[in-house]
Amino acid sequence: MSFSRPSRMLVVSTLTALGLTLGAGIASAHVSVNPNTAVAGSYTKLTFRVPNESAKAQTVKFTINFPMDHPFASVSVKKEPGWTAVATTTKLTTPVSDDDNADITQAVSSITWTADASGRIALGQFAEFDVSVGPVPKVASMAFAATQTYSDGSVVTWDQPTPASGVEPEKPAPVLIVSAATTAAAAAVTSAAVPTVTAAAIPGTDDTSARVLGVAGIIVGAFGLLVAAVALRRARLTS
């Protein structure tokens, strides 16, 4: 099957774009927070996804640090099989108020998960660590510096800020984007008590499904363009 020059350019451009998209998904494997957006004043579940990128060692420890300039008044940890979680609390310079208007003088500053023999993360694998937090501070965004420790003793620090240009650094810190609450949402938060829930009961967003669907859409689109190019070539030959 042969193509005219315009048809070949169309096909090559489509396949190149597809390759770049798939390659970017592979290259961007790093510690992330999901969902990466939350509403100010709300309670939410944050899932920290940790991939193993070492070909010679397994991930045996993971620590996530919470910003203390705008702390969460409430933090609870979901129990993860194969891992032991230890939370560290720090005294706050400026107390914050909880839903009962009581002053909170200390808050969780970090959580460290340590793996047993069954929990270690090997090459080509990832683990997810769930934390229930709230209320989400009224800030534009929150960065969570993290450290990943491997079985050979090496430590990777994920704490680099992403610049305004949007070009991602080599070891970016997971970032949560905070949006302002709508009037109705704000009224609901202030007029009703927030029920006590476990981290497992709070719905989260898994970006794996979204990424798979996005890639599938690109593949279908590329196939459609290829079929169109073939049809165009045949029409020219018969005209």
Helices and strands as residue ranges (DSSP letters): H 5-27, E 32-34, E 37-39, E 44-51, E 59-65, E 74-77, E 83-97, E 103-115, E 126-134, E 141-143, E 146-150, E 155-158, E 175-179, H 183-191, G 199-201, H 207-238
